[in-house]
Amino acid sequence: MVTTETPAPPGDDPFVAGLARYAGGLRGRYARTGSSRWWTPLRVVLILTVLTSFAGYLQKAPCRTHGWTNDYQYTRVCYTDVFALYYAEQLGGAGPGSRLGVPYRDHPVEYPVVIGGFMWAAAELTNVVHPDQPKVVDGQVVVDDRGRTFFDITVLLLALCALLVTWSVARLAGGQRMWDAAMVALAPVLILDGFINWDLAAVALTCLALLAWARRRPLLAGVLIGLGTATKLYPLLVLVALLPLCARAGRLKEFGLSVAGAAGAIVAVYVPVALWVSRTFPFPNATCDHAHPLPAWRFFYSLSQTRGEDWGSPWLALRYLSGDALDRNVACGTAPVVLNIVSAVCFLGVVALVYALVVFARTRPRLPQIVFLLVAGFILVNKVDSPQYCLWLLPLAVLSRPRWGPLLVWQGTELLLTVANFYALVHLDHGSTGIPDGVYEGAFLIRDIALLWIVGLVVRDVLRPEHDVVRASGYDDPAGGPLDAAEDRWSLAPDYPTAYATT
């Protein structure tokens, strides 16, 4: 029988080595390696992702069947936008007997158009499964299970996205570090936060874009970045990360192809929706004194501008500590000017610091490290940090610094913040129960400290590459594609060396 040698789980990880002590060590006397053609590391981590996704489904299942009364969805920490928005976005129709509400055409949607497409596809499949529902008797709906089925179908689609994320990370990690993808497959945040919203779709597109870049297909990478940006805005930060890295390595042609691909993809998905949807809706709603007509596909961008300091934001913490918001008496439907300027300036400061790191580092940083730093910085200074945003960071953190211990500590604080967020909503509803604002802000501070710790470790690895786990394995930048092992064309670092040699 032909055998294929496969990489063993990394024994240089203190967390893995510690656990292995209770199982006879990393490799026993009678261990056989490379003797199975089916149990490859990639297949194992994909199976683990399926199991984790199923656990996430079970964690949300109570909110699928139990009535959302007395804040059940918050006290059981099973709240999910997927189930709630099936009704809020009128995906099942506007009234008794309705069959389908098409996003943007029949009702405004607060998300970019690719998520609207996800909603529409899942709603269509739901009606295929339930062709006889809703069943109406004497003008009253007596049977309508479509909301549950919509949730089930959406979870299945998002679980497929989770598989794409794990698969991409396994390929991006490098052949001898494929087991690093297990940190994604077994991530606690995937269980608790994976199915709160549709963010896994954007994460999958981002990871596929990085994989296309790693395989030296910059145009395809750009197309995937564009599709990701039309799902959630954060994938655009991949292009922001590529600019200084490509400039330093003299790979601006490849960068230009990615920019062109991203622009083309965004136009390709938005223009048909803009041409197809002619109906306007009052923004932000009909009860607002300053409401004005707006096409539904533009709601997301207008809501982003008019949104105030919200959950998980440092600006909400600042309002709590000072007792006042940066903008006073902001009318409904108008933008908080000061908040928008301050948050934008802070993020530009993050970009400037990251660019300085790229320019002055003695060895050119790896692409996932720079993307991670930009996304983490964006989350830390943004006007809102929803619980599921940690999914944006998960694959980037694994690729930037694949160490179980620090990543599990950080994820533990994310889980704490998710629970605190929901119980803060209980307190907001009832006052006498849940947790007060001060406790919630404490959980938020703990998470920020943990995330800044991971950021600090990544920055140290950039400045001192000998601490970089990936480069210690003999790689330069497995996800770098055209940047991998490329000679620097210029740098402001004194006596900068060439890139690490790849294995």
LUMNU-358962 format. One record per residue (C-alpha): x, y, z. Coordinates in Angstrom, 1 decimal. Layout:
{{X; Y; Z}}
...
This chain:
{{0.0; 0.0; 0.0}}
{{1.3; 3.4; -0.9}}
{{1.6; 5.7; 2.1}}
{{1.9; 9.4; 2.3}}
{{3.7; 11.2; 5.1}}
{{1.5; 13.8; 6.8}}
{{2.4; 16.5; 9.3}}
{{1.9; 15.7; 12.9}}
{{0.3; 18.2; 15.3}}
{{2.8; 20.8; 16.2}}
{{4.8; 19.8; 19.3}}
{{6.3; 23.2; 19.7}}
{{3.0; 24.6; 21.1}}
{{3.1; 24.6; 24.9}}
{{-0.7; 24.1; 25.1}}
{{-0.6; 21.0; 22.8}}
{{2.5; 19.6; 24.5}}
{{0.8; 20.0; 27.9}}
{{-2.3; 18.2; 26.8}}
{{-0.3; 15.5; 25.1}}
{{1.3; 14.6; 28.4}}
{{-2.0; 13.1; 29.5}}
{{-2.2; 11.0; 26.4}}
{{1.2; 9.3; 26.4}}
{{3.2; 12.1; 24.8}}
{{3.2; 13.7; 21.4}}
{{4.2; 10.5; 19.7}}
{{4.2; 7.1; 21.3}}
{{6.6; 4.2; 20.8}}
{{4.2; 2.3; 18.5}}
{{2.8; 5.4; 16.6}}
{{2.5; 5.0; 12.9}}
{{2.5; 8.1; 10.7}}
{{1.6; 8.4; 7.1}}
{{-0.2; 5.0; 7.0}}
{{-3.7; 6.3; 6.3}}
{{-4.8; 7.7; 3.0}}
{{-8.1; 9.0; 4.4}}
{{-7.4; 10.5; 7.8}}
{{-5.5; 13.5; 6.5}}
{{-5.1; 16.6; 8.7}}
{{-7.4; 18.5; 6.3}}
{{-10.2; 16.0; 6.6}}
{{-9.8; 15.8; 10.3}}
{{-10.1; 19.6; 10.8}}
{{-13.1; 19.7; 8.4}}
{{-14.9; 17.0; 10.5}}
{{-14.1; 19.0; 13.7}}
{{-15.6; 22.1; 12.0}}
{{-18.8; 20.1; 11.3}}
{{-19.0; 19.0; 15.0}}
{{-18.3; 22.5; 16.2}}
{{-21.0; 23.9; 13.9}}
{{-23.5; 21.4; 15.1}}
{{-22.7; 22.4; 18.7}}
{{-23.3; 26.0; 17.7}}
{{-26.7; 25.0; 16.2}}
{{-27.7; 23.2; 19.4}}
{{-26.6; 26.3; 21.4}}
{{-29.0; 28.4; 19.4}}
{{-31.8; 25.8; 19.1}}
{{-33.8; 26.9; 22.2}}
{{-34.5; 30.2; 20.6}}
{{-35.7; 28.3; 17.5}}
{{-38.6; 26.7; 19.4}}
{{-39.2; 28.6; 22.6}}
{{-41.2; 31.9; 22.6}}
{{-39.1; 35.0; 23.1}}
{{-40.8; 36.1; 26.2}}
{{-39.3; 37.5; 29.4}}
{{-36.0; 38.0; 27.6}}
{{-35.6; 34.3; 27.1}}
{{-33.4; 34.9; 24.1}}
{{-31.0; 36.9; 26.2}}
{{-31.0; 34.9; 29.4}}
{{-30.3; 31.7; 27.5}}
{{-27.7; 33.5; 25.3}}
{{-29.3; 32.0; 22.3}}
{{-30.4; 35.2; 20.5}}
{{-29.8; 35.1; 16.7}}
{{-30.5; 37.8; 14.1}}
{{-31.2; 35.0; 11.6}}
{{-34.4; 34.0; 13.3}}
{{-35.5; 37.5; 14.3}}
{{-34.9; 39.1; 11.0}}
{{-36.9; 36.5; 9.1}}
{{-39.9; 38.4; 10.5}}
{{-38.4; 41.8; 11.0}}
{{-37.3; 42.0; 7.3}}
{{-40.7; 40.5; 6.2}}
{{-38.9; 37.6; 4.4}}
{{-42.1; 35.5; 4.9}}
{{-44.3; 38.3; 3.5}}
{{-46.0; 41.3; 5.0}}
{{-49.1; 39.6; 6.4}}
{{-51.2; 36.5; 6.9}}
{{-51.1; 34.3; 3.8}}
{{-48.1; 36.1; 2.3}}
{{-45.5; 33.8; 0.7}}
{{-42.3; 35.7; 0.3}}
{{-40.9; 39.2; 0.8}}
{{-38.0; 40.0; -1.5}}
{{-35.2; 42.0; 0.2}}
{{-34.8; 45.5; -1.1}}
{{-37.7; 45.2; -3.4}}
{{-40.4; 44.7; -0.8}}
{{-38.7; 45.8; 2.4}}
{{-35.5; 47.7; 3.2}}
{{-32.6; 45.6; 4.5}}
{{-29.9; 47.0; 6.8}}
{{-27.1; 44.9; 5.3}}
{{-25.1; 45.0; 2.1}}
{{-26.5; 43.2; -1.0}}
{{-24.7; 39.8; -0.7}}
{{-26.3; 39.2; 2.7}}
{{-29.6; 40.3; 1.2}}
{{-29.0; 37.6; -1.4}}
{{-28.3; 35.0; 1.3}}
{{-31.6; 36.0; 2.9}}
{{-33.5; 35.7; -0.3}}
{{-32.0; 32.3; -1.2}}
{{-32.8; 30.9; 2.2}}
{{-36.4; 32.3; 2.1}}
{{-36.9; 30.8; -1.4}}
{{-35.7; 27.4; -0.2}}
{{-37.9; 27.7; 2.9}}
{{-41.0; 28.1; 0.7}}
{{-39.9; 25.1; -1.3}}
{{-39.8; 23.0; 1.9}}
{{-43.2; 24.5; 3.1}}
{{-45.3; 25.0; 0.0}}
{{-48.5; 24.8; 2.0}}
{{-47.6; 27.3; 4.6}}
{{-48.7; 29.6; 6.1}}
{{-52.0; 27.9; 6.7}}
{{-54.7; 30.5; 7.3}}
{{-58.1; 29.7; 8.9}}
{{-60.7; 32.5; 9.3}}
{{-58.0; 35.1; 8.6}}
{{-55.7; 33.7; 11.3}}
{{-52.4; 31.9; 10.7}}
{{-52.6; 28.5; 12.5}}
{{-49.5; 26.9; 11.1}}
{{-46.3; 28.6; 10.0}}
{{-43.0; 26.9; 10.7}}
{{-41.2; 28.8; 8.0}}
{{-39.2; 30.8; 10.5}}
{{-37.6; 27.7; 12.0}}
{{-36.9; 26.2; 8.6}}
{{-35.4; 29.5; 7.4}}
{{-33.1; 29.4; 10.5}}
{{-32.1; 25.8; 9.8}}
{{-31.3; 26.5; 6.1}}
{{-29.3; 29.6; 6.9}}
{{-27.3; 27.7; 9.6}}
{{-26.5; 25.0; 7.0}}
{{-25.3; 27.7; 4.6}}
{{-23.2; 29.3; 7.3}}
{{-21.8; 26.0; 8.3}}
{{-20.6; 25.5; 4.7}}
{{-19.0; 28.9; 5.0}}
{{-17.3; 27.7; 8.2}}
{{-15.9; 24.7; 6.3}}
{{-14.5; 27.1; 3.7}}
{{-12.8; 29.1; 6.4}}
{{-11.2; 26.1; 7.9}}
{{-10.2; 24.7; 4.5}}
{{-8.7; 28.0; 3.5}}
{{-6.7; 28.4; 6.8}}
{{-5.3; 24.9; 6.4}}
{{-4.1; 25.8; 2.9}}
{{-2.8; 29.2; 3.9}}
{{-0.9; 27.9; 7.0}}
{{1.7; 26.1; 5.0}}
{{2.0; 22.3; 4.4}}
{{3.8; 21.6; 7.7}}
{{1.4; 23.8; 9.7}}
{{-1.9; 22.5; 8.4}}
{{-2.9; 21.4; 11.9}}
{{-3.1; 25.1; 12.8}}
{{-6.5; 25.1; 11.2}}
{{-7.8; 23.1; 14.2}}
{{-7.7; 26.4; 16.1}}
{{-10.4; 27.5; 13.8}}
{{-12.3; 24.2; 13.7}}
{{-12.5; 24.0; 17.5}}
{{-12.9; 27.7; 18.2}}
{{-15.3; 28.4; 21.2}}
{{-16.4; 31.6; 19.5}}
{{-17.6; 29.6; 16.5}}
{{-20.0; 27.8; 18.9}}
{{-21.4; 30.9; 20.7}}
{{-21.2; 33.6; 18.0}}
{{-21.1; 31.7; 14.7}}
{{-24.8; 31.8; 14.0}}
{{-25.8; 35.2; 15.5}}
{{-25.6; 36.8; 12.1}}
{{-24.3; 36.2; 8.5}}
{{-20.7; 37.3; 9.2}}
{{-19.3; 33.8; 8.4}}
{{-20.2; 34.5; 4.8}}
{{-17.9; 37.5; 4.8}}
{{-15.2; 35.6; 6.7}}
{{-15.3; 32.8; 4.1}}
{{-14.9; 35.2; 1.2}}
{{-12.0; 37.0; 2.9}}
{{-10.2; 33.7; 3.5}}
{{-10.8; 32.6; -0.1}}
{{-9.5; 35.9; -1.3}}
{{-6.3; 35.4; 0.8}}
{{-6.0; 31.9; -0.6}}
{{-6.3; 33.2; -4.2}}
{{-3.6; 35.8; -3.5}}
{{-1.4; 33.1; -1.9}}
{{-1.8; 31.1; -5.1}}
{{-0.7; 34.1; -7.2}}
{{-4.1; 34.9; -8.6}}
{{-4.4; 38.6; -7.7}}
{{-7.3; 39.3; -10.0}}
{{-9.4; 36.5; -8.5}}
{{-8.4; 37.7; -5.0}}
{{-9.7; 41.1; -5.8}}
{{-13.0; 39.7; -7.1}}
{{-13.4; 37.8; -3.8}}
{{-12.5; 40.9; -1.8}}
{{-15.1; 42.8; -3.7}}
{{-17.7; 40.2; -3.0}}
{{-16.7; 40.2; 0.7}}
{{-17.0; 43.9; 0.9}}
{{-20.5; 43.7; -0.5}}
{{-21.2; 41.3; 2.4}}
{{-19.5; 43.2; 5.2}}
{{-17.2; 46.2; 4.8}}
{{-14.2; 44.8; 6.6}}
{{-12.7; 42.6; 3.8}}
{{-11.7; 45.9; 2.1}}
{{-9.0; 46.1; 4.7}}
{{-7.2; 43.3; 2.9}}
{{-6.5; 45.8; 0.1}}
{{-5.4; 48.4; 2.7}}
{{-2.9; 45.8; 4.0}}
{{-1.6; 44.8; 0.6}}
{{-0.7; 48.4; -0.5}}
{{2.4; 49.0; 1.7}}
{{3.5; 45.4; 1.4}}
{{3.3; 45.4; -2.4}}
{{5.0; 48.8; -2.5}}
{{7.9; 47.5; -0.4}}
{{8.3; 44.4; -2.5}}
{{7.7; 46.1; -5.8}}
{{4.6; 44.2; -6.6}}
{{2.2; 47.1; -7.3}}
{{1.1; 45.5; -10.6}}
{{-0.4; 42.6; -8.7}}
{{-1.9; 45.0; -6.2}}
{{-3.5; 47.0; -9.1}}
{{-5.1; 43.8; -10.5}}
{{-6.6; 43.1; -7.1}}
{{-8.0; 46.6; -6.8}}
{{-9.5; 46.3; -10.3}}
{{-11.1; 42.9; -9.5}}
{{-12.6; 44.3; -6.2}}
{{-14.0; 47.3; -7.9}}
{{-15.5; 45.2; -10.7}}
{{-17.1; 42.8; -8.3}}
{{-18.7; 45.5; -6.2}}
{{-20.1; 47.2; -9.3}}
{{-21.3; 43.8; -10.7}}
{{-23.4; 43.1; -7.6}}
{{-24.7; 46.5; -6.8}}
{{-25.6; 47.9; -10.2}}
{{-28.2; 45.2; -11.0}}
{{-29.8; 45.7; -7.6}}
{{-29.8; 49.5; -8.0}}
{{-31.4; 49.2; -11.5}}
{{-33.9; 46.6; -10.4}}
{{-35.1; 48.3; -7.2}}
{{-36.8; 51.6; -8.1}}
{{-39.0; 51.7; -4.9}}
{{-37.9; 54.0; -2.1}}
{{-38.6; 53.7; 1.6}}
{{-38.6; 56.4; 4.4}}
{{-35.1; 56.4; 6.0}}
{{-34.6; 55.4; 8.8}}
{{-38.3; 54.8; 9.3}}
{{-41.6; 56.4; 8.8}}
{{-41.9; 57.6; 12.5}}
{{-38.7; 59.7; 12.2}}
{{-39.2; 63.5; 11.9}}
{{-36.3; 63.8; 9.5}}
{{-37.2; 60.7; 7.4}}
{{-36.5; 61.0; 3.7}}
{{-37.0; 58.6; 0.8}}
{{-34.1; 56.3; 0.1}}
{{-33.6; 53.2; -2.1}}
{{-33.5; 50.1; 0.1}}
{{-30.0; 49.0; -1.1}}
{{-28.5; 52.3; 0.3}}
{{-29.9; 51.8; 3.8}}
{{-26.8; 50.0; 5.1}}
{{-24.4; 52.9; 4.2}}
{{-26.8; 55.5; 5.5}}
{{-27.3; 53.6; 8.7}}
{{-23.5; 53.3; 9.1}}
{{-23.3; 57.1; 8.8}}
{{-26.2; 58.0; 11.2}}
{{-25.4; 55.3; 13.8}}
{{-24.4; 56.6; 17.2}}
{{-22.1; 55.0; 19.8}}
{{-23.3; 51.5; 20.2}}
{{-22.6; 48.2; 22.0}}
{{-19.0; 47.2; 22.4}}
{{-17.8; 50.6; 21.3}}
{{-15.2; 52.7; 23.3}}
{{-17.3; 55.7; 22.6}}
{{-20.2; 54.1; 24.5}}
{{-17.9; 53.5; 27.4}}
{{-16.8; 57.1; 27.1}}
{{-20.4; 58.2; 27.2}}
{{-21.0; 56.1; 30.3}}
{{-18.0; 57.5; 32.1}}
{{-18.6; 61.1; 31.2}}
{{-22.3; 61.0; 31.3}}
{{-22.6; 62.7; 27.9}}
{{-22.2; 61.8; 24.3}}
{{-19.8; 63.4; 21.9}}
{{-22.8; 64.7; 19.9}}
{{-25.7; 66.2; 21.8}}
{{-29.3; 66.3; 20.6}}
{{-28.7; 64.4; 17.4}}
{{-32.0; 64.4; 15.5}}
{{-33.4; 61.2; 14.2}}
{{-32.0; 60.3; 10.8}}
{{-29.0; 62.7; 11.0}}
{{-25.4; 61.8; 11.5}}
{{-23.4; 62.3; 14.7}}
{{-20.8; 64.6; 13.1}}
{{-18.2; 64.7; 16.0}}
{{-18.4; 60.9; 16.6}}
{{-17.9; 60.1; 12.9}}
{{-14.9; 62.4; 12.7}}
{{-13.3; 61.2; 15.9}}
{{-13.8; 57.5; 15.0}}
{{-12.5; 58.0; 11.5}}
{{-9.4; 59.9; 12.7}}
{{-8.7; 57.2; 15.2}}
{{-8.9; 54.5; 12.5}}
{{-6.7; 56.6; 10.2}}
{{-4.2; 56.7; 13.1}}
{{-4.4; 52.9; 13.3}}
{{-3.6; 52.7; 9.5}}
{{-0.7; 55.1; 9.9}}
{{0.8; 53.1; 12.7}}
{{0.4; 49.8; 10.8}}
{{1.9; 51.3; 7.7}}
{{4.9; 52.6; 9.7}}
{{5.4; 49.1; 11.1}}
{{5.5; 47.8; 7.5}}
{{8.0; 50.4; 6.4}}
{{10.3; 50.3; 9.4}}
{{10.3; 46.6; 10.1}}
{{13.7; 45.0; 9.4}}
{{12.0; 42.1; 7.7}}
{{8.8; 42.6; 5.7}}
{{5.8; 41.5; 7.8}}
{{3.6; 38.6; 6.6}}
{{0.3; 39.5; 5.0}}
{{-2.0; 37.9; 7.6}}
{{-0.2; 39.8; 10.4}}
{{-1.0; 43.2; 8.7}}
{{-4.6; 42.3; 7.9}}
{{-5.1; 41.2; 11.5}}
{{-3.7; 44.4; 12.9}}
{{-5.9; 46.5; 10.7}}
{{-9.1; 44.6; 11.5}}
{{-8.3; 44.5; 15.2}}
{{-7.7; 48.3; 15.1}}
{{-10.9; 48.8; 13.2}}
{{-12.9; 46.9; 15.8}}
{{-11.3; 48.6; 18.7}}
{{-12.2; 52.2; 17.5}}
{{-15.4; 51.5; 15.6}}
{{-18.8; 52.9; 16.6}}
{{-20.1; 49.4; 17.3}}
{{-18.6; 46.0; 18.1}}
{{-21.2; 43.3; 17.7}}
{{-20.4; 39.9; 19.4}}
{{-20.0; 38.1; 16.1}}
{{-17.2; 40.5; 14.9}}
{{-14.8; 38.3; 16.7}}
{{-15.3; 35.9; 13.8}}
{{-13.5; 38.4; 11.5}}
{{-10.4; 38.1; 13.7}}
{{-10.4; 34.3; 14.2}}
{{-8.7; 33.0; 11.0}}
{{-6.4; 36.1; 10.9}}
{{-5.3; 35.5; 14.5}}
{{-4.6; 31.9; 13.8}}
{{-2.6; 32.7; 10.7}}
{{-0.8; 35.6; 12.5}}
{{0.2; 33.8; 15.7}}
{{-0.8; 30.2; 15.8}}
{{-0.6; 29.5; 19.5}}
{{-3.5; 27.8; 21.3}}
{{-3.0; 29.4; 24.7}}
{{-3.2; 33.1; 23.9}}
{{-6.0; 32.6; 21.3}}
{{-8.1; 30.6; 23.8}}
{{-7.6; 33.3; 26.5}}
{{-8.7; 36.0; 24.0}}
{{-11.7; 33.9; 22.9}}
{{-12.6; 33.4; 26.6}}
{{-12.9; 37.2; 26.9}}
{{-15.0; 37.3; 23.7}}
{{-17.4; 34.8; 25.2}}
{{-17.6; 36.8; 28.4}}
{{-18.4; 39.9; 26.4}}
{{-21.1; 38.1; 24.4}}
{{-22.8; 37.0; 27.6}}
{{-22.4; 40.4; 29.2}}
{{-23.9; 42.0; 26.1}}
{{-27.1; 39.9; 26.3}}
{{-27.5; 40.4; 30.1}}
{{-27.0; 44.1; 29.7}}
{{-30.0; 44.0; 27.3}}
{{-32.0; 42.3; 30.0}}
{{-31.0; 45.1; 32.4}}
{{-32.0; 47.6; 29.8}}
{{-35.4; 46.0; 29.4}}
{{-36.2; 45.5; 33.1}}
{{-33.7; 47.5; 35.2}}
{{-33.9; 45.2; 38.2}}
{{-32.4; 42.1; 36.5}}
{{-29.4; 41.5; 34.2}}
{{-26.2; 43.3; 34.7}}
{{-25.7; 47.1; 35.0}}
{{-23.8; 49.2; 32.6}}
{{-20.7; 49.3; 34.8}}
{{-20.3; 45.5; 34.8}}
{{-20.9; 45.4; 31.0}}
{{-18.2; 48.0; 30.5}}
{{-15.9; 46.0; 32.7}}
{{-16.3; 42.9; 30.5}}
{{-15.7; 45.1; 27.5}}
{{-12.5; 46.4; 29.0}}
{{-11.3; 42.9; 29.8}}
{{-11.9; 41.9; 26.2}}
{{-10.0; 44.9; 24.9}}
{{-7.0; 44.2; 27.1}}
{{-6.9; 40.6; 25.8}}
{{-7.2; 41.7; 22.2}}
{{-4.5; 44.3; 22.7}}
{{-2.3; 41.6; 24.2}}
{{-2.7; 39.5; 21.0}}
{{-2.0; 42.7; 18.9}}
{{1.2; 43.3; 21.0}}
{{2.4; 39.7; 20.4}}
{{1.9; 40.1; 16.6}}
{{3.7; 43.4; 16.6}}
{{6.6; 41.8; 18.5}}
{{6.7; 39.0; 16.0}}
{{6.9; 41.6; 13.2}}
{{9.7; 43.5; 14.9}}
{{11.6; 40.4; 16.0}}
{{10.9; 37.6; 13.4}}
{{12.8; 35.1; 15.5}}
{{9.7; 35.0; 17.7}}
{{7.3; 34.4; 14.8}}
{{6.0; 30.8; 15.0}}
{{5.5; 30.5; 11.3}}
{{8.9; 31.8; 10.3}}
{{10.5; 29.6; 12.9}}
{{9.0; 26.7; 10.9}}
{{11.2; 27.8; 7.9}}
{{8.6; 29.8; 5.9}}
{{8.7; 33.4; 4.8}}
{{5.0; 34.1; 4.1}}
{{2.9; 31.1; 3.1}}
{{-0.1; 33.4; 2.5}}
{{2.0; 36.0; 0.7}}
{{1.7; 34.7; -2.9}}
{{3.7; 37.3; -4.9}}
{{5.2; 38.6; -1.7}}
{{6.5; 35.2; -0.5}}
{{10.3; 35.3; -0.4}}
{{10.3; 38.4; -2.6}}
{{13.3; 40.8; -2.5}}
{{12.5; 44.2; -0.9}}
{{12.7; 47.0; -3.4}}
{{12.9; 49.6; -0.7}}
{{12.6; 50.1; 3.1}}
{{13.3; 52.7; 5.7}}
{{14.7; 50.0; 8.1}}
{{18.5; 50.2; 8.5}}
{{20.4; 47.3; 7.0}}
{{17.2; 45.5; 6.2}}
{{17.6; 41.8; 5.3}}
{{16.0; 39.9; 2.4}}
{{13.0; 37.8; 3.1}}
{{13.2; 34.5; 4.9}}
{{13.8; 31.5; 2.7}}
{{10.9; 29.2; 2.2}}
{{10.8; 25.5; 2.7}}
